[in-house]
Structures are given as C-alpha cells and as structure tokens.
Amino acid sequence: MDSNALGRIVREERKAQGLRQQELAAACGVGVRFIVDLEAGKPTLQLGKALQVLATLGCDVSIATPARIK
C-alpha cells in the first residue's frame, strides 16, 4: 500500500458514508486541508492524524510483518 492507495480508500469510504470533506475534518479534529491532502495521496502527512481519520471512518488498520526464518 502507498499514500495514493490510502487516499483512495479514505475518499471512497467518506463518500460511502455520505460525508463532505468539511464534515469529516470536523469529526476528526483536523483541518479540511489535511483531508484534501490525505485523499490526494500526499506522502508526508502526519501518521497520527491519518490514523485518526481512519478510526473516525471505522476503518481497521493492521500490519503484517514478514515471516522470520529460524
């Protein structure tokens, strides 16, 4: 996954929930510009804020670590 894919997920989920960017920003406690940049795939955004947006949308985030050779 890259920043563009994450942005697409956020945009699609926001729209599926019938939210405008302004409404999502207010619900997350971030600025509208942050939502715009996140949806556009800006790669240098703050991780904590991006995770807050995902949580507000009800998205679950998981990390798969590589299998370790013993």
PQR file of N, CA, C, O and H, with PARSE charges and radii, in Angstrom:
ATOM      1  N   MET A   1       0.843  -1.165   0.000 -0.4000 1.5000
ATOM      2  CA  MET A   1       0.000   0.000   0.000 -0.0000 2.0000
ATOM      3  C   MET A   1       0.895   1.237   0.000  0.5500 1.7000
ATOM      4  O   MET A   1       1.933   1.269   0.661 -0.5500 1.4000
ATOM      5  N   ASP A   2       0.477   2.247  -0.748 -0.4000 1.5000
ATOM      6  CA  ASP A   2       1.194   3.517  -0.758 -0.0000 2.0000
ATOM      7  C   ASP A   2       0.226   4.639  -0.393  0.5500 1.7000
ATOM      8  O   ASP A   2      -0.956   4.391  -0.152 -0.5500 1.4000
ATOM      9  H   ASP A   2      -0.367   2.221  -1.285  0.4000 1.0000
ATOM     10  N   SER A   3       0.727   5.866  -0.355 -0.4000 1.5000
ATOM     11  CA  SER A   3      -0.096   7.003   0.063 -0.0000 2.0000
ATOM     12  C   SER A   3      -1.264   7.257  -0.885  0.5500 1.7000
ATOM     13  O   SER A   3      -2.320   7.718  -0.453 -0.5500 1.4000
ATOM     14  H   SER A   3       1.686   6.067  -0.551  0.4000 1.0000
ATOM     15  N   ASN A   4      -1.089   6.963  -2.166 -0.4000 1.5000
ATOM     16  CA  ASN A   4      -2.191   7.135  -3.117 -0.0000 2.0000
ATOM     17  C   ASN A   4      -3.311   6.135  -2.849  0.5500 1.7000
ATOM     18  O   ASN A   4      -4.489   6.486  -2.908 -0.5500 1.4000
ATOM     19  H   ASN A   4      -0.231   6.588  -2.518  0.4000 1.0000
ATOM     20  N   ALA A   5      -2.947   4.904  -2.558 -0.4000 1.5000
ATOM     21  CA  ALA A   5      -3.953   3.879  -2.258 -0.0000 2.0000
ATOM     22  C   ALA A   5      -4.704   4.226  -0.976  0.5500 1.7000
ATOM     23  O   ALA A   5      -5.922   4.064  -0.904 -0.5500 1.4000
ATOM     24  H   ALA A   5      -1.990   4.618  -2.510  0.4000 1.0000
ATOM     25  N   LEU A   6      -3.984   4.699   0.025 -0.4000 1.5000
ATOM     26  CA  LEU A   6      -4.623   5.105   1.273 -0.0000 2.0000
ATOM     27  C   LEU A   6      -5.594   6.254   1.029  0.5500 1.7000
ATOM     28  O   LEU A   6      -6.702   6.265   1.565 -0.5500 1.4000
ATOM     29  H   LEU A   6      -2.995   4.830  -0.034  0.4000 1.0000
ATOM     30  N   GLY A   7      -5.176   7.211   0.225 -0.4000 1.5000
ATOM     31  CA  GLY A   7      -6.046   8.338  -0.105 -0.0000 2.0000
ATOM     32  C   GLY A   7      -7.321   7.901  -0.800  0.5500 1.7000
ATOM     33  O   GLY A   7      -8.400   8.421  -0.517 -0.5500 1.4000
ATOM     34  H   GLY A   7      -4.276   7.202  -0.211  0.4000 1.0000
ATOM     35  N   ARG A   8      -7.198   6.944  -1.711 -0.4000 1.5000
ATOM     36  CA  ARG A   8      -8.386   6.421  -2.404 -0.0000 2.0000
ATOM     37  C   ARG A   8      -9.339   5.745  -1.423  0.5500 1.7000
ATOM     38  O   ARG A   8     -10.555   5.914  -1.513 -0.5500 1.4000
ATOM     39  H   ARG A   8      -6.321   6.521  -1.941  0.4000 1.0000
ATOM     40  N   ILE A   9      -8.788   4.990  -0.498 -0.4000 1.5000
ATOM     41  CA  ILE A   9      -9.614   4.309   0.500 -0.0000 2.0000
ATOM     42  C   ILE A   9     -10.372   5.328   1.344  0.5500 1.7000
ATOM     43  O   ILE A   9     -11.573   5.182   1.570 -0.5500 1.4000
ATOM     44  H   ILE A   9      -7.800   4.853  -0.425  0.4000 1.0000
ATOM     45  N   VAL A  10      -9.674   6.352   1.806 -0.4000 1.5000
ATOM     46  CA  VAL A  10     -10.311   7.384   2.628 -0.0000 2.0000
ATOM     47  C   VAL A  10     -11.418   8.079   1.844  0.5500 1.7000
ATOM     48  O   VAL A  10     -12.526   8.248   2.352 -0.5500 1.4000
ATOM     49  H   VAL A  10      -8.698   6.470   1.622  0.4000 1.0000
ATOM     50  N   ARG A  11     -11.128   8.480   0.620 -0.4000 1.5000
ATOM     51  CA  ARG A  11     -12.125   9.180  -0.200 -0.0000 2.0000
ATOM     52  C   ARG A  11     -13.349   8.303  -0.452  0.5500 1.7000
ATOM     53  O   ARG A  11     -14.483   8.760  -0.308 -0.5500 1.4000
ATOM     54  H   ARG A  11     -10.228   8.344   0.207  0.4000 1.0000
ATOM     55  N   GLU A  12     -13.120   7.048  -0.826 -0.4000 1.5000
ATOM     56  CA  GLU A  12     -14.234   6.142  -1.111 -0.0000 2.0000
ATOM     57  C   GLU A  12     -15.087   5.897   0.125  0.5500 1.7000
ATOM     58  O   GLU A  12     -16.315   5.883   0.038 -0.5500 1.4000
ATOM     59  H   GLU A  12     -12.199   6.677  -0.943  0.4000 1.0000
ATOM     60  N   GLU A  13     -14.449   5.704   1.272 -0.4000 1.5000
ATOM     61  CA  GLU A  13     -15.205   5.447   2.499 -0.0000 2.0000
ATOM     62  C   GLU A  13     -15.958   6.697   2.954  0.5500 1.7000
ATOM     63  O   GLU A  13     -17.098   6.603   3.410 -0.5500 1.4000
ATOM     64  H   GLU A  13     -13.451   5.715   1.342  0.4000 1.0000
ATOM     65  N   ARG A  14     -15.331   7.855   2.833 -0.4000 1.5000
ATOM     66  CA  ARG A  14     -16.008   9.112   3.195 -0.0000 2.0000
ATOM     67  C   ARG A  14     -17.266   9.288   2.358  0.5500 1.7000
ATOM     68  O   ARG A  14     -18.335   9.601   2.883 -0.5500 1.4000
ATOM     69  H   ARG A  14     -14.405   7.931   2.463  0.4000 1.0000
ATOM     70  N   LYS A  15     -17.128   9.087   1.061 -0.4000 1.5000
ATOM     71  CA  LYS A  15     -18.275   9.243   0.162 -0.0000 2.0000
ATOM     72  C   LYS A  15     -19.341   8.190   0.444  0.5500 1.7000
ATOM     73  O   LYS A  15     -20.533   8.493   0.399 -0.5500 1.4000
ATOM     74  H   LYS A  15     -16.259   8.833   0.635  0.4000 1.0000
ATOM     75  N   ALA A  16     -18.928   6.963   0.733 -0.4000 1.5000
ATOM     76  CA  ALA A  16     -19.882   5.895   1.037 -0.0000 2.0000
ATOM     77  C   ALA A  16     -20.703   6.231   2.281  0.5500 1.7000
ATOM     78  O   ALA A  16     -21.857   5.821   2.404 -0.5500 1.4000
ATOM     79  H   ALA A  16     -17.959   6.718   0.769  0.4000 1.0000
ATOM     80  N   GLN A  17     -20.095   6.980   3.199 -0.4000 1.5000
ATOM     81  CA  GLN A  17     -20.789   7.380   4.419 -0.0000 2.0000
ATOM     82  C   GLN A  17     -21.549   8.694   4.250  0.5500 1.7000
ATOM     83  O   GLN A  17     -22.178   9.177   5.191 -0.5500 1.4000
ATOM     84  H   GLN A  17     -19.157   7.313   3.099  0.4000 1.0000
ATOM     85  N   GLY A  18     -21.489   9.267   3.053 -0.4000 1.5000
ATOM     86  CA  GLY A  18     -22.225  10.494   2.773 -0.0000 2.0000
ATOM     87  C   GLY A  18     -21.664  11.728   3.452  0.5500 1.7000
ATOM     88  O   GLY A  18     -22.397  12.672   3.743 -0.5500 1.4000
ATOM     89  H   GLY A  18     -20.978   8.874   2.288  0.4000 1.0000
ATOM     90  N   LEU A  19     -20.363  11.719   3.702 -0.4000 1.5000
ATOM     91  CA  LEU A  19     -19.721  12.851   4.374 -0.0000 2.0000
ATOM     92  C   LEU A  19     -19.019  13.762   3.377  0.5500 1.7000
ATOM     93  O   LEU A  19     -18.444  13.300   2.391 -0.5500 1.4000
ATOM     94  H   LEU A  19     -19.768  10.952   3.466  0.4000 1.0000
ATOM     95  N   ARG A  20     -19.075  15.050   3.645 -0.4000 1.5000
ATOM     96  CA  ARG A  20     -18.262  16.002   2.892 -0.0000 2.0000
ATOM     97  C   ARG A  20     -16.905  16.091   3.586  0.5500 1.7000
ATOM     98  O   ARG A  20     -16.770  15.720   4.752 -0.5500 1.4000
ATOM     99  H   ARG A  20     -19.542  15.425   4.446  0.4000 1.0000
ATOM    100  N   GLN A  21     -15.912  16.581   2.868 -0.4000 1.5000
ATOM    101  CA  GLN A  21     -14.578  16.712   3.460 -0.0000 2.0000
ATOM    102  C   GLN A  21     -14.619  17.577   4.712  0.5500 1.7000
ATOM    103  O   GLN A  21     -13.931  17.280   5.689 -0.5500 1.4000
ATOM    104  H   GLN A  21     -16.021  16.883   1.920  0.4000 1.0000
ATOM    105  N   GLN A  22     -15.409  18.633   4.698 -0.4000 1.5000
ATOM    106  CA  GLN A  22     -15.522  19.526   5.848 -0.0000 2.0000
ATOM    107  C   GLN A  22     -16.104  18.788   7.055  0.5500 1.7000
ATOM    108  O   GLN A  22     -15.663  19.000   8.185 -0.5500 1.4000
ATOM    109  H   GLN A  22     -15.968  18.874   3.905  0.4000 1.0000
ATOM    110  N   GLU A  23     -17.077  17.935   6.821 -0.4000 1.5000
ATOM    111  CA  GLU A  23     -17.699  17.188   7.915 -0.0000 2.0000
ATOM    112  C   GLU A  23     -16.734  16.174   8.512  0.5500 1.7000
ATOM    113  O   GLU A  23     -16.666  16.020   9.732 -0.5500 1.4000
ATOM    114  H   GLU A  23     -17.435  17.763   5.903  0.4000 1.0000
ATOM    115  N   LEU A  24     -15.994  15.489   7.661 -0.4000 1.5000
ATOM    116  CA  LEU A  24     -15.017  14.520   8.151 -0.0000 2.0000
ATOM    117  C   LEU A  24     -13.922  15.223   8.936  0.5500 1.7000
ATOM    118  O   LEU A  24     -13.523  14.756  10.003 -0.5500 1.4000
ATOM    119  H   LEU A  24     -16.050  15.614   6.671  0.4000 1.0000
ATOM    120  N   ALA A  25     -13.439  16.333   8.421 -0.4000 1.5000
ATOM    121  CA  ALA A  25     -12.395  17.084   9.116 -0.0000 2.0000
ATOM    122  C   ALA A  25     -12.859  17.491  10.511  0.5500 1.7000
ATOM    123  O   ALA A  25     -12.115  17.347  11.481 -0.5500 1.4000
ATOM    124  H   ALA A  25     -13.763  16.712   7.554  0.4000 1.0000
ATOM    125  N   ALA A  26     -14.079  17.997  10.614 -0.4000 1.5000
ATOM    126  CA  ALA A  26     -14.613  18.419  11.912 -0.0000 2.0000
ATOM    127  C   ALA A  26     -14.744  17.233  12.864  0.5500 1.7000
ATOM    128  O   ALA A  26     -14.437  17.352  14.050 -0.5500 1.4000
ATOM    129  H   ALA A  26     -14.684  18.115   9.827  0.4000 1.0000
ATOM    130  N   ALA A  27     -15.196  16.098  12.355 -0.4000 1.5000
ATOM    131  CA  ALA A  27     -15.365  14.905  13.185 -0.0000 2.0000
ATOM    132  C   ALA A  27     -14.029  14.372  13.695  0.5500 1.7000
ATOM    133  O   ALA A  27     -13.963  13.775  14.769 -0.5500 1.4000
ATOM    134  H   ALA A  27     -15.446  16.001  11.391  0.4000 1.0000
ATOM    135  N   CYS A  28     -12.966  14.589  12.922 -0.4000 1.5000
ATOM    136  CA  CYS A  28     -11.631  14.081  13.267 -0.0000 2.0000
ATOM    137  C   CYS A  28     -10.802  15.075  14.064  0.5500 1.7000
ATOM    138  O   CYS A  28      -9.797  14.704  14.670 -0.5500 1.4000
ATOM    139  H   CYS A  28     -13.019  15.075  12.049  0.4000 1.0000
ATOM    140  N   GLY A  29     -11.215  16.326  14.064 -0.4000 1.5000
ATOM    141  CA  GLY A  29     -10.409  17.351  14.722 -0.0000 2.0000
ATOM    142  C   GLY A  29      -9.185  17.747  13.915  0.5500 1.7000
ATOM    143  O   GLY A  29      -8.163  18.141  14.477 -0.5500 1.4000
ATOM    144  H   GLY A  29     -12.031  16.627  13.571  0.4000 1.0000
ATOM    145  N   VAL A  30      -9.292  17.642  12.592 -0.4000 1.5000
ATOM    146  CA  VAL A  30      -8.201  18.066  11.708 -0.0000 2.0000
ATOM    147  C   VAL A  30      -8.742  19.121  10.756  0.5500 1.7000
ATOM    148  O   VAL A  30      -9.952  19.333  10.682 -0.5500 1.4000
ATOM    149  H   VAL A  30     -10.122  17.322  12.135  0.4000 1.0000
ATOM    150  N   GLY A  31      -7.867  19.767  10.042 -0.4000 1.5000
ATOM    151  CA  GLY A  31      -8.288  20.767   9.072 -0.0000 2.0000
ATOM    152  C   GLY A  31      -8.739  20.133   7.765  0.5500 1.7000
ATOM    153  O   GLY A  31      -8.363  19.009   7.434 -0.5500 1.4000
ATOM    154  H   GLY A  31      -6.884  19.594  10.102  0.4000 1.0000
ATOM    155  N   VAL A  32      -9.547  20.874   7.038 -0.4000 1.5000
ATOM    156  CA  VAL A  32     -10.014  20.407   5.730 -0.0000 2.0000
ATOM    157  C   VAL A  32      -8.825  20.158   4.808  0.5500 1.7000
ATOM    158  O   VAL A  32      -8.827  19.198   4.036 -0.5500 1.4000
ATOM    159  H   VAL A  32      -9.854  21.787   7.307  0.4000 1.0000
ATOM    160  N   ARG A  33      -7.816  21.013   4.884 -0.4000 1.5000
ATOM    161  CA  ARG A  33      -6.627  20.848   4.036 -0.0000 2.0000
ATOM    162  C   ARG A  33      -5.975  19.485   4.265  0.5500 1.7000
ATOM    163  O   ARG A  33      -5.480  18.864   3.325 -0.5500 1.4000
ATOM    164  H   ARG A  33      -7.814  21.792   5.511  0.4000 1.0000
ATOM    165  N   PHE A  34      -5.977  19.021   5.518 -0.4000 1.5000
ATOM    166  CA  PHE A  34      -5.397  17.709   5.807 -0.0000 2.0000
ATOM    167  C   PHE A  34      -6.171  16.616   5.076  0.5500 1.7000
ATOM    168  O   PHE A  34      -5.565  15.718   4.491 -0.5500 1.4000
ATOM    169  H   PHE A  34      -6.379  19.525   6.282  0.4000 1.0000
ATOM    170  N   ILE A  35      -7.489  16.680   5.101 -0.4000 1.5000
ATOM    171  CA  ILE A  35      -8.318  15.684   4.414 -0.0000 2.0000
ATOM    172  C   ILE A  35      -8.070  15.737   2.912  0.5500 1.7000
ATOM    173  O   ILE A  35      -7.934  14.700   2.263 -0.5500 1.4000
ATOM    174  H   ILE A  35      -7.981  17.409   5.576  0.4000 1.0000
ATOM    175  N   VAL A  36      -8.011  16.940   2.366 -0.4000 1.5000
ATOM    176  CA  VAL A  36      -7.750  17.111   0.930 -0.0000 2.0000
ATOM    177  C   VAL A  36      -6.407  16.475   0.570  0.5500 1.7000
ATOM    178  O   VAL A  36      -6.310  15.723  -0.400 -0.5500 1.4000
ATOM    179  H   VAL A  36      -8.121  17.782   2.893  0.4000 1.0000
ATOM    180  N   ASP A  37      -5.378  16.780   1.353 -0.4000 1.5000
ATOM    181  CA  ASP A  37      -4.042  16.235   1.082 -0.0000 2.0000
ATOM    182  C   ASP A  37      -4.001  14.716   1.255  0.5500 1.7000
ATOM    183  O   ASP A  37      -3.372  14.015   0.462 -0.5500 1.4000
ATOM    184  H   ASP A  37      -5.457  17.391   2.141  0.4000 1.0000
ATOM    185  N   LEU A  38      -4.669  14.215   2.285 -0.4000 1.5000
ATOM    186  CA  LEU A  38      -4.701  12.769   2.522 -0.0000 2.0000
ATOM    187  C   LEU A  38      -5.354  12.054   1.348  0.5500 1.7000
ATOM    188  O   LEU A  38      -4.827  11.057   0.853 -0.5500 1.4000
ATOM    189  H   LEU A  38      -5.179  14.784   2.929  0.4000 1.0000
ATOM    190  N   GLU A  39      -6.494  12.557   0.904 -0.4000 1.5000
ATOM    191  CA  GLU A  39      -7.196  11.934  -0.222 -0.0000 2.0000
ATOM    192  C   GLU A  39      -6.409  12.051  -1.527  0.5500 1.7000
ATOM    193  O   GLU A  39      -6.566  11.224  -2.426 -0.5500 1.4000
ATOM    194  H   GLU A  39      -6.923  13.366   1.306  0.4000 1.0000
ATOM    195  N   ALA A  40      -5.570  13.070  -1.627 -0.4000 1.5000
ATOM    196  CA  ALA A  40      -4.752  13.254  -2.829 -0.0000 2.0000
ATOM    197  C   ALA A  40      -3.494  12.383  -2.804  0.5500 1.7000
ATOM    198  O   ALA A  40      -2.754  12.329  -3.786 -0.5500 1.4000
ATOM    199  H   ALA A  40      -5.442  13.741  -0.897  0.4000 1.0000
ATOM    200  N   GLY A  41      -3.254  11.706  -1.683 -0.4000 1.5000
ATOM    201  CA  GLY A  41      -2.102  10.817  -1.600 -0.0000 2.0000
ATOM    202  C   GLY A  41      -0.803  11.489  -1.216  0.5500 1.7000
ATOM    203  O   GLY A  41       0.273  10.971  -1.514 -0.5500 1.4000
ATOM    204  H   GLY A  41      -3.855  11.751  -0.885  0.4000 1.0000
ATOM    205  N   LYS A  42      -0.881  12.637  -0.558 -0.4000 1.5000
ATOM    206  CA  LYS A  42       0.347  13.325  -0.137 -0.0000 2.0000
ATOM    207  C   LYS A  42       1.136  12.406   0.801  0.5500 1.7000
ATOM    208  O   LYS A  42       0.602  11.965   1.819 -0.5500 1.4000
ATOM    209  H   LYS A  42      -1.754  13.058  -0.315  0.4000 1.0000
ATOM    210  N   PRO A  43       2.388  12.115   0.476 -0.5600 1.5000
ATOM    211  CA  PRO A  43       3.141  11.115   1.235  0.2800 2.0000
ATOM    212  C   PRO A  43       3.756  11.602   2.544  0.5500 1.7000
ATOM    213  O   PRO A  43       4.302  10.793   3.295 -0.5500 1.4000
ATOM    214  N   THR A  44       3.684  12.891   2.838 -0.4000 1.5000
ATOM    215  CA  THR A  44       4.384  13.410   4.013 -0.0000 2.0000
ATOM    216  C   THR A  44       3.448  13.831   5.143  0.5500 1.7000
ATOM    217  O   THR A  44       3.825  14.656   5.974 -0.5500 1.4000
ATOM    218  H   THR A  44       3.240  13.548   2.228  0.4000 1.0000
ATOM    219  N   LEU A  45       2.253  13.289   5.188 -0.4000 1.5000
ATOM    220  CA  LEU A  45       1.295  13.662   6.222 -0.0000 2.0000
ATOM    221  C   LEU A  45       1.627  12.996   7.553  0.5500 1.7000
ATOM    222  O   LEU A  45       2.342  11.995   7.596 -0.5500 1.4000
ATOM    223  H   LEU A  45       1.946  12.618   4.512  0.4000 1.0000
ATOM    224  N   GLN A  46       1.105  13.559   8.631 -0.4000 1.5000
ATOM    225  CA  GLN A  46       1.336  13.012   9.964 -0.0000 2.0000
ATOM    226  C   GLN A  46       0.566  11.704  10.149  0.5500 1.7000
ATOM    227  O   GLN A  46      -0.642  11.645   9.919 -0.5500 1.4000
ATOM    228  H   GLN A  46       0.524  14.372   8.596  0.4000 1.0000
ATOM    229  N   LEU A  47       1.269  10.676  10.562 -0.4000 1.5000
ATOM    230  CA  LEU A  47       0.671   9.357  10.724 -0.0000 2.0000
ATOM    231  C   LEU A  47      -0.450   9.368  11.757  0.5500 1.7000
ATOM    232  O   LEU A  47      -1.502   8.768  11.536 -0.5500 1.4000
ATOM    233  H   LEU A  47       2.250  10.725  10.750  0.4000 1.0000
ATOM    234  N   GLY A  48      -0.237  10.036  12.865 -0.4000 1.5000
ATOM    235  CA  GLY A  48      -1.252  10.068  13.919 -0.0000 2.0000
ATOM    236  C   GLY A  48      -2.572  10.631  13.434  0.5500 1.7000
ATOM    237  O   GLY A  48      -3.636  10.100  13.751 -0.5500 1.4000
ATOM    238  H   GLY A  48       0.618  10.524  13.045  0.4000 1.0000
ATOM    239  N   LYS A  49      -2.504  11.699  12.671 -0.4000 1.5000
ATOM    240  CA  LYS A  49      -3.726  12.305  12.134 -0.0000 2.0000
ATOM    241  C   LYS A  49      -4.386  11.389  11.110  0.5500 1.7000
ATOM    242  O   LYS A  49      -5.611  11.271  11.080 -0.5500 1.4000
ATOM    243  H   LYS A  49      -1.639  12.131  12.413  0.4000 1.0000
ATOM    244  N   ALA A  50      -3.582  10.743  10.275 -0.4000 1.5000
ATOM    245  CA  ALA A  50      -4.136   9.820   9.281 -0.0000 2.0000
ATOM    246  C   ALA A  50      -4.834   8.652   9.977  0.5500 1.7000
ATOM    247  O   ALA A  50      -5.902   8.221   9.540 -0.5500 1.4000
ATOM    248  H   ALA A  50      -2.587  10.839  10.300  0.4000 1.0000
ATOM    249  N   LEU A  51      -4.242   8.140  11.051 -0.4000 1.5000
ATOM    250  CA  LEU A  51      -4.867   7.058  11.804 -0.0000 2.0000
ATOM    251  C   LEU A  51      -6.166   7.520  12.451  0.5500 1.7000
ATOM    252  O   LEU A  51      -7.123   6.751  12.536 -0.5500 1.4000
ATOM    253  H   LEU A  51      -3.375   8.490  11.406  0.4000 1.0000
ATOM    254  N   GLN A  52      -6.208   8.778  12.910 -0.4000 1.5000
ATOM    255  CA  GLN A  52      -7.431   9.331  13.494 -0.0000 2.0000
ATOM    256  C   GLN A  52      -8.549   9.386  12.457  0.5500 1.7000
ATOM    257  O   GLN A  52      -9.696   9.056  12.760 -0.5500 1.4000
ATOM    258  H   GLN A  52      -5.431   9.403  12.840  0.4000 1.0000
ATOM    259  N   VAL A  53      -8.221   9.799  11.242 -0.4000 1.5000
ATOM    260  CA  VAL A  53      -9.213   9.847  10.163 -0.0000 2.0000
ATOM    261  C   VAL A  53      -9.743   8.444   9.886  0.5500 1.7000
ATOM    262  O   VAL A  53     -10.953   8.245   9.774 -0.5500 1.4000
ATOM    263  H   VAL A  53      -7.289  10.067  10.995  0.4000 1.0000
ATOM    264  N   LEU A  54      -8.849   7.483   9.777 -0.4000 1.5000
ATOM    265  CA  LEU A  54      -9.265   6.103   9.514 -0.0000 2.0000
ATOM    266  C   LEU A  54     -10.155   5.573  10.637  0.5500 1.7000
ATOM    267  O   LEU A  54     -11.157   4.909  10.372 -0.5500 1.4000
ATOM    268  H   LEU A  54      -7.866   7.645   9.868  0.4000 1.0000
ATOM    269  N   ALA A  55      -9.798   5.861  11.880 -0.4000 1.5000
ATOM    270  CA  ALA A  55     -10.608   5.410  13.014 -0.0000 2.0000
ATOM    271  C   ALA A  55     -11.985   6.053  12.993  0.5500 1.7000
ATOM    272  O   ALA A  55     -12.986   5.392  13.268 -0.5500 1.4000
ATOM    273  H   ALA A  55      -8.983   6.400  12.095  0.4000 1.0000
ATOM    274  N   THR A  56     -12.041   7.331  12.670 -0.4000 1.5000
ATOM    275  CA  THR A  56     -13.318   8.037  12.602 -0.0000 2.0000
ATOM    276  C   THR A  56     -14.219   7.422  11.542  0.5500 1.7000
ATOM    277  O   THR A  56     -15.435   7.350  11.719 -0.5500 1.4000
ATOM    278  H   THR A  56     -11.227   7.869  12.447  0.4000 1.0000
ATOM    279  N   LEU A  57     -13.625   6.980  10.446 -0.4000 1.5000
ATOM    280  CA  LEU A  57     -14.389   6.341   9.376 -0.0000 2.0000
ATOM    281  C   LEU A  57     -14.744   4.885   9.701  0.5500 1.7000
ATOM    282  O   LEU A  57     -15.504   4.249   8.971 -0.5500 1.4000
ATOM    283  H   LEU A  57     -12.637   7.039  10.302  0.4000 1.0000
ATOM    284  N   GLY A  58     -14.193   4.368  10.794 -0.4000 1.5000
ATOM    285  CA  GLY A  58     -14.464   2.984  11.171 -0.0000 2.0000
ATOM    286  C   GLY A  58     -13.587   1.975  10.466  0.5500 1.7000
ATOM    287  O   GLY A  58     -13.897   0.784  10.439 -0.5500 1.4000
ATOM    288  H   GLY A  58     -13.576   4.885  11.387  0.4000 1.0000
ATOM    289  N   CYS A  59     -12.487   2.449   9.893 -0.4000 1.5000
ATOM    290  CA  CYS A  59     -11.557   1.558   9.194 -0.0000 2.0000
ATOM    291  C   CYS A  59     -10.599   0.922  10.194  0.5500 1.7000
ATOM    292  O   CYS A  59     -10.097   1.595  11.094 -0.5500 1.4000
ATOM    293  H   CYS A  59     -12.235   3.417   9.915  0.4000 1.0000
ATOM    294  N   ASP A  60     -10.351  -0.354  10.036 -0.4000 1.5000
ATOM    295  CA  ASP A  60      -9.418  -1.085  10.878 -0.0000 2.0000
ATOM    296  C   ASP A  60      -8.074  -1.145  10.167  0.5500 1.7000
ATOM    297  O   ASP A  60      -8.004  -1.459   8.979 -0.5500 1.4000
ATOM    298  H   ASP A  60     -10.758  -0.900   9.304  0.4000 1.0000
ATOM    299  N   VAL A  61      -7.021  -0.845  10.891 -0.4000 1.5000
ATOM    300  CA  VAL A  61      -5.681  -0.863  10.312 -0.0000 2.0000
ATOM    301  C   VAL A  61      -4.912  -2.027  10.923  0.5500 1.7000
ATOM    302  O   VAL A  61      -4.886  -2.191  12.142 -0.5500 1.4000
ATOM    303  H   VAL A  61      -7.078  -0.589  11.856  0.4000 1.0000
ATOM    304  N   SER A  62      -4.290  -2.828  10.074 -0.4000 1.5000
ATOM    305  CA  SER A  62      -3.457  -3.913  10.577 -0.0000 2.0000
ATOM    306  C   SER A  62      -2.135  -3.917   9.819  0.5500 1.7000
ATOM    307  O   SER A  62      -2.037  -3.445   8.686 -0.5500 1.4000
ATOM    308  H   SER A  62      -4.311  -2.695   9.083  0.4000 1.0000
ATOM    309  N   ILE A  63      -1.141  -4.457  10.474 -0.4000 1.5000
ATOM    310  CA  ILE A  63       0.193  -4.525   9.878 -0.0000 2.0000
ATOM    311  C   ILE A  63       0.620  -5.987   9.862  0.5500 1.7000
ATOM    312  O   ILE A  63       0.597  -6.665  10.890 -0.5500 1.4000
ATOM    313  H   ILE A  63      -1.221  -4.840  11.395  0.4000 1.0000
ATOM    314  N   ALA A  64       1.001  -6.451   8.712 -0.4000 1.5000
ATOM    315  CA  ALA A  64       1.502  -7.816   8.579 -0.0000 2.0000
ATOM    316  C   ALA A  64       3.022  -7.753   8.530  0.5500 1.7000
ATOM    317  O   ALA A  64       3.600  -7.122   7.645 -0.5500 1.4000
ATOM    318  H   ALA A  64       1.021  -5.900   7.878  0.4000 1.0000
ATOM    319  N   THR A  65       3.653  -8.403   9.474 -0.4000 1.5000
ATOM    320  CA  THR A  65       5.108  -8.426   9.481 -0.0000 2.0000
ATOM    321  C   THR A  65       5.591  -9.610   8.654  0.5500 1.7000
ATOM    322  O   THR A  65       4.887 -10.613   8.533 -0.5500 1.4000
ATOM    323  H   THR A  65       3.183  -8.916  10.193  0.4000 1.0000
ATOM    324  N   PRO A  66       6.786  -9.499   8.086 -0.5600 1.5000
ATOM    325  CA  PRO A  66       7.297 -10.607   7.280  0.2800 2.0000
ATOM    326  C   PRO A  66       7.603 -11.814   8.165  0.5500 1.7000
ATOM    327  O   PRO A  66       7.975 -11.667   9.329 -0.5500 1.4000
ATOM    328  N   ALA A  67       7.444 -12.991   7.605 -0.4000 1.5000
ATOM    329  CA  ALA A  67       7.771 -14.213   8.336 -0.0000 2.0000
ATOM    330  C   ALA A  67       9.271 -14.240   8.596  0.5500 1.7000
ATOM    331  O   ALA A  67      10.069 -13.908   7.720 -0.5500 1.4000
ATOM    332  H   ALA A  67       7.141 -13.111   6.660  0.4000 1.0000
ATOM    333  N   ARG A  68       9.633 -14.625   9.769 -0.4000 1.5000
ATOM    334  CA  ARG A  68      11.050 -14.695  10.141 -0.0000 2.0000
ATOM    335  C   ARG A  68      11.568 -16.115   9.921  0.5500 1.7000
ATOM    336  O   ARG A  68      10.902 -17.086  10.282 -0.5500 1.4000
ATOM    337  H   ARG A  68       8.985 -14.894  10.481  0.4000 1.0000
ATOM    338  N   ILE A  69      12.742 -16.232   9.337 -0.4000 1.5000
ATOM    339  CA  ILE A  69      13.371 -17.537   9.117 -0.0000 2.0000
ATOM    340  C   ILE A  69      14.118 -17.916  10.386  0.5500 1.7000
ATOM    341  O   ILE A  69      14.889 -17.122  10.925 -0.5500 1.4000
ATOM    342  H   ILE A  69      13.283 -15.443   9.044  0.4000 1.0000
ATOM    343  N   LYS A  70      13.883 -19.138  10.858 -0.4000 1.5000
ATOM    344  CA  LYS A  70      14.548 -19.589  12.093 -0.0000 2.0000
ATOM    345  C   LYS A  70      15.725 -20.458  11.785  0.5500 1.7000
ATOM    346  O   LYS A  70      16.402 -20.927  12.700 -0.5500 1.4000
ATOM    347  H   LYS A  70      13.257 -19.782  10.419  0.4000 1.0000
TER
END
